[in-house]
Amino acid sequence: MANVTAKQLSEVIGVSVDKLLDQLKSAGVEVKSADAPISDEDKMKLLESLRSSHGKEEADGPKKITLRRKSKSELRVAGTSGRNATTKTINVEVRKKKTYVRRSEVVAEEVKLQEQAEAEVEEQNRLQQQQVEDEARLVEEAAQAAVAAEQQAVAEAARAELEKKAYAKSLQEVEVAQKAIERERAEAEAAEAAEVAARVALEEAATASAAAAAAAPEKAGKHGKHEDRHTRYGRKELHVKESAHQPNRKQKFKKGQRQVHDIRNLHGFEKPTAPVVRNVEIPDAITVAELAQRMAIKAGDVIKVLMQMGTMATINEILDHDTATLIVEELGHTVVSAASDDDFENELKASAEQQGEARVTRPPVVTIMGHVDHGKTSLLDYIRNSRVTSGEAGGITQHIGAYHVETDKGVITFLDTPGHAAFSAMRARGAQATDIVVLVVAADDGVMPQTREAVEHSRAAGVPMVVAVNKIDKENADPDRAKNDLAALEVIPEAWGGENMFVHVSAITGEGIDALLDAILLQAEILELSAVDSGNAKGIVVEASLDKGRGPIATVL
């Protein structure tokens, strides 16, 4: 409404201008003259002042006024019965209702709506800011991972270079040692040959000396010399013992004299009279070179046997277990089965067996299953007092999440499985690694395809089931429909004489959450879950992934 002057307002309300000016002044509105303008706000102040002065506060008055009017009239309608036509009288009653709302209430409602709109805008801005911060954090983590990977690659390259240098140095040392051994062996063989030659020369000299001694008497009788004088100096010839011979002393031999080696003193090796049979351990796959090394033969012999069998192979060819077995048996050796991965796993399981009677009660492992968008993660969020749904791509769960929740009722381990049709294998794996299954069914949607699949997974795993009828706070919620649909799948509520507990919950308002936790802990108490808290531990890999910077990552329950 446009501003009016004090004079115009006095004519409208039917009072004098002076009285109106006094009333405006008492209401706290400063009006200098009769031609001064008066705004709508000044009018409201004048009205509140007049109400308070007459003992009628705004709060005491009604917020709405409804006027009802009723009027009656008669209608005469002529009959159509022919000659004896009569007129009928019909009473018509018209009712009218009109409601007047106080303007202050309308203004307050508009202010309230405006505040709600501002709060929603502020919340949206806060969520956008949080999303920007999360993206910045992810970028920073990716950069740190890239730097760590680069540093690791540099360290690996440096270590490989050091290993290469050490390997080259060791090869040089081995080569030098082999040359020294060959040189010592050659010197020993030369010394041994010289010793044998000296021994043969001494024997020949002794033979010659004996022959000279036999011819000496004849010469002595002719020349009149003593028979013991075998030499021209009258002394007998001295003989050197074998033990006194110096092997390193160089011997001189006459021209044409043959050197004889004593074969008995060369070495003590004897050729085996029977073939050596070895026990060869063969894994699932083995190369030709490794198989030849285990049989202590040359790789060429193994390749020759393969060619006879009609297979062309190289020294680095990989052979399967059956082919390697045929080759070993063909060469006359014995095959021994190698330890397989299954044997290692069985041995590991045997070592991880928990023995002893000191068992303690453990928390139950509960899997949340159901159709997509039935509120599984939202229900778990309310229990955990967190928000996980907003962090998933598309608002749906795409992996198995494990959460250790400490509630007022006790400790529970939850597994949240995806409900989309593309994640059937994940749901099956979650049902196999759990103690209790909580089947979430929306009260406004009923049983859906993934709900039936979750029931089948639970039955296949032999796990007890607790049904949570969610979204009961909606106007179109129909819990009885969900019960009837589940009863068709042989999931009968306890109220109908079945074995499954049904709990009505709401992930938004929190209604029925305590009853659901009580049902879970009651089922866990019936199962009597326990474990050994000392010794080797074993668990189930819930989820695994390969990170570029950190390598294989696994979530173990």
Buried (B, 14 or more C-beta within 10 A) or exposed (E): EEEBBBBBBBEEEEEEBEEBBEBBEEBEBEBEEBEBEBEEEBBBBBBBBBBEEEEEEEEEEEEEEEEEEEEEEEEEEEEEEEEEEEEEEEEEEEEEEEEEEBEEEEEEEEEEEEEEEEEEEEEEEEEEEEEEEEEEEEEEEEEEBEEEBEEEEEEEEEEEEEEEEEEEEEEEEEEEEEEEEEEEEEEEEEBBBBBBBBBBBBEEEEEEBEEEBEEBEEEBEEEEEEEEBBEEEEEEEEEEEEEEBEBEEEBEEEEEEEEBBEEEEEEEEEEEEEEEEBEBEBEEEBBBBBBBBBBEBEBEEBBEBBEEEEEEBEEEBEBEBEBBBBBBEEBEBEBEEEEEEEEEEEEEEEEEEBEEEEEEEBBBBBBBBBBBBBBBBBBBBBBBEEEBBEEBEEEBBEBBBBBEBEBEEBEBBBBBBBBBEEBBEBBBBBBBBBBBBBBBBBBBBBBBEBBBBBBEBBBEBEBBBBBBBBBBBBEEBBBEBBBEBBBEEEBBBEEEEBEBBBBBBBBBEEEBBBBBBBBBBEBBEEEEBEEBEEEEEEEEEBBEEEEEBEEEEEBEB
